[in-house]
Amino acid sequence: MSLLSQAQFRASAALPADLLPEGPPEIAFAGRSNVGKSSAINALAGRRRLARTSKTPGRTQTINFYDLGSEARLVDLPGYGYARVSRSLRAQWGELVGAYLRSRAVLAGVVVLMDARHPMTPLDVQLLDWLAGARKLVLLSKADKLTKAEQKATLQRVSSLVEGDVCLFSSVTRQGVEECRDLLEQWLAQAAEIKGPR
């Protein structure tokens, strides 16, 4: 059984003070509002409604933690960019995500989601710059909206611009789901080895 299929919602954090105490290795999911982070988590966990999805950008306004048994956690970060919310709330989200990414010693890697139709926006590039040196996987989500030729060209272009793995992904057709799941479970296994027995 896949480690990711054990995912269970654990807690939400709206403020840096609300973040869960550090425990097992964590993999965070980051990306623009409405890029498909929650859908990707559901697809990887093999569940329909584990992470709440919405057509409204900015629905995820907290950091949501999902336990993978006692071995690891997935972390769904609030989307950045086009959410129709007040500037002060956007600033609060930025502070929250920044506090998480800067302080989390148990972070095993970050999955950066980009819309395959519009990858490498200025906000995407800003996030990648901020994550320089961190272990990353770029998922080109909504790949089912592109032709095979467009998929190939987009994958080549983004792969030439970023450090780390890049994968075409669709939560609708399941493209890239197994490949991504295998890689994330490898990351978690390596992080657990480094951490050693408690």
CORNORLIN-V210702 format. One record per backbone hydrogen bond with DSSP energy under -1.0 kcal/mol. CO is the residue of the C=O (numbers start at 0). NH is the residue of the N-H. E is the energy in kcal/mol with one decimal. If there is no record, write none. Layout:
# CORNORLIN-V210702
co | nh | e
CO | NH | E
CO | NH | E
This chain:
# CORNORLIN-V210702
co | nh | e
2 | 5 | -1.6
3 | 6 | -1.6
7 | 66 | -2.5
10 | 64 | -3.2
12 | 62 | -2.6
14 | 17 | -2.1
15 | 18 | -1.4
24 | 72 | -2.0
25 | 107 | -3.4
26 | 74 | -2.4
27 | 110 | -3.4
28 | 76 | -2.2
29 | 112 | -3.1
30 | 79 | -1.4
31 | 34 | -1.6
35 | 39 | -2.3
36 | 40 | -2.4
37 | 41 | -2.4
38 | 42 | -2.5
39 | 43 | -2.7
40 | 44 | -2.0
41 | 46 | -2.8
62 | 12 | -2.1
63 | 75 | -2.8
64 | 9 | -3.2
64 | 10 | -1.1
65 | 73 | -2.5
66 | 7 | -2.0
67 | 70 | -1.4
71 | 67 | -3.3
72 | 26 | -2.1
73 | 65 | -2.8
74 | 28 | -2.8
75 | 63 | -2.3
79 | 32 | -2.2
82 | 84 | -1.9
85 | 89 | -2.3
86 | 90 | -2.4
87 | 91 | -1.9
88 | 92 | -2.4
89 | 93 | -2.4
90 | 94 | -2.3
91 | 95 | -2.2
92 | 96 | -3.0
93 | 97 | -2.5
94 | 98 | -2.7
95 | 99 | -2.0
96 | 100 | -2.9
97 | 101 | -2.5
98 | 102 | -1.6
99 | 103 | -1.5
102 | 104 | -1.1
103 | 106 | -1.2
105 | 25 | -2.5
108 | 27 | -1.9
109 | 136 | -2.0
110 | 29 | -2.9
111 | 138 | -2.5
113 | 140 | -2.2
114 | 117 | -1.4
120 | 124 | -2.6
121 | 125 | -2.3
122 | 126 | -2.1
123 | 127 | -2.5
124 | 128 | -2.5
125 | 129 | -2.1
126 | 130 | -1.8
128 | 131 | -1.4
130 | 133 | -2.8
134 | 109 | -2.5
135 | 164 | -1.3
136 | 111 | -2.6
137 | 166 | -2.6
138 | 113 | -2.7
138 | 140 | -1.3
139 | 168 | -2.5
140 | 115 | -3.0
141 | 144 | -2.0
142 | 145 | -1.9
146 | 150 | -2.7
147 | 151 | -2.4
148 | 152 | -2.2
149 | 153 | -2.6
150 | 154 | -2.7
151 | 155 | -2.2
152 | 156 | -2.4
153 | 157 | -2.7
154 | 158 | -2.3
155 | 159 | -1.5
157 | 160 | -1.2
157 | 161 | -1.4
164 | 137 | -3.2
166 | 139 | -3.1
168 | 142 | -2.3
169 | 173 | -1.3
173 | 176 | -1.7
174 | 169 | -2.1
175 | 179 | -2.5
176 | 180 | -2.7
177 | 181 | -2.7
178 | 182 | -1.9
179 | 183 | -2.6
180 | 184 | -2.3
181 | 185 | -1.7
182 | 186 | -2.3
183 | 187 | -2.4
184 | 188 | -2.1
185 | 189 | -2.5
186 | 190 | -2.6
187 | 191 | -2.3
188 | 192 | -1.9
189 | 193 | -2.2
190 | 194 | -2.3
191 | 195 | -2.1
